[in-house]
């Protein structure tokens, strides 16, 4: 991915499969900048960052699955059926489970579940598009 700190929201992607699925991992630490204001007395990892991390994970899966050999930009296309179930915070390890729902040329739509300790904390359908840089 072309993303870099502070907007690279996944630490690694594992278990990428031929069926266009995989798992992105985020180790949430207290020293991340969003916790200064979200919220000072009860740090909660912002749900919108979880959804962005799902899209980033989908982008990695798409790039890897297509065996792209040149630089690629990944654009976030859509968010549907988004739900936040439980808060996540410092010390949590979020696993983003993404699986392909449909694909059309360089556009990909995935279902994602964000899980902490095996429990779903957020879910959404996200769309991403691969483009030449």
C-alpha positions, 0 to 999 in steps of 0.5 A: 500500500502507498499509505504511511504513518500516521494513516497506515492503519494495519500492521500486517496482513496474513493468511491471504488466500486464493479465494481473495480473503485475508486477515489484517492485524492492528496492534492498538497502542496508547501512544497513538495520536487519536487517543489524545482527543478520543477520549482523554478519560476513556480511550476508544479506537475510532470506528471510522479508523477500523473501517479505513483499516478494512479498506486497506486490508482489502487493498492489500488482498487485491494487490497481492491477488492480482500479482501487480508488479508496478506501483498501485494506488488503492481508492476507497469506493464504498461503505455499506451495512456498517455497524459498530458492536463494541469499543476497542482500545489500547492493548487490543489486537484487532483482526480484520477478516475480509472476504471478497463478495464481488469484483468488476475489473479493478473494483473489489467489494469485500465483507469485513469483520473487525474482531478483538479476542474473537468477538466482532467489534465492527463490521461493514461491506467496503469497496476498493479500486486499484488504479495505476499511479 
